[in-house]
Amino acid sequence: MRGIIIALVIGALFFMLALIGFSLQHATLIALVAFLVTLWTNEALPLGVVSLLPIILFPVFGILDTNAVTVNYSKSIIFLFLGGFMLAIAIEKTGLHRYFSARLLSFFPKTARGIIYALAITSALLSSILSNTTITLMLMPIALYLSEEKVLKIRFLLATAYGASIGGILTPIGTPPNLILMGFLEEHHLPQLAFGEWMLFMLPIVALMLLVMPWLLSMDLKQYDLASISQDIPELTVSQKRLYGLIVLLAAALFANTFLKQFFGFAMNEKLILLGFGLLMFVPKIGFLEWEDTRQMPYEIIFLFGAGFSIAAAFGTTGLAADIAQKLSFISSLPFFWMLVVVALFVTFS
């Protein structure tokens, strides 16, 4: 209850402060967003519950009507996430991620720097299709097992966490903010990147970060010997081989779809491709999942998408976005590099 009271107080403070420079409706919306963000942060209520509150709060306070809010909880981009997570659950259920991890570890030397690179790259590649949080939690025991030295344990854990964050930007489904961006572009009829195009744009950035980050983490660790680390690679089971083949087929379909769009001007909807492969995971003799496995689906994240899209719609419909843009127009006078720095700092610390 204390967390809810804190959220109410923060919402009221933001409302009073916003009245200084904004209209009553805009101040109300700012206060509601502050209230929601506080509840998301302090977890006074479950994430999914807070994410459903805009359906009630926005109509009650005259921000958006009910239909304008609820439509944001069924955006087509959400089904891209559903398909991706069905595939992720299948990978976890079959244990295929453990094979990928062991295989990548075997490619690197048994030194502190080699293991840090291996953990970072493994975490990044797996996080490009699986949840960052899930991958970090799965690789943490491996990172802790590799050495008894406290310094190495910390560096290995950091490599895993940073690698997951870096890998999340490699694909559109790697992390929820990517999907929110795609939903925003779709909503405002702005140019969208196909799956393959996204990867081609992000691959150089991810590669550079994966070169620099592990090197920085391992700068002062040359004296540690890790020659005793086992590099045993588990044998692939029949189900793992079948899933491996389906993943390769999915990747080929997504990249082929990208080139069809570029060279022939037509392509299938990528949301349909990924959702189709996700549903394929339930087909007997082909897939690996039963309906009970969907209990692992992070439905609260789906509701969070809906809340985010609803807030974006409210900012646009009420004119608050244009009002804020006008008040922050001085940023556009900055050199492009510094404008990016300001935006990045704002996103990082907000």
Helices and strands as residue ranges (DSSP letters): H 2-18, H 24-42, H 47-52, H 54-60, H 66-70, G 71-74, H 76-94, H 96-105, H 112-127, H 132-145, H 150-167, H 176-187, H 195-217, H 238-264, H 270-280, G 291-296, H 299-318, H 320-327, G 329-333, H 336-349
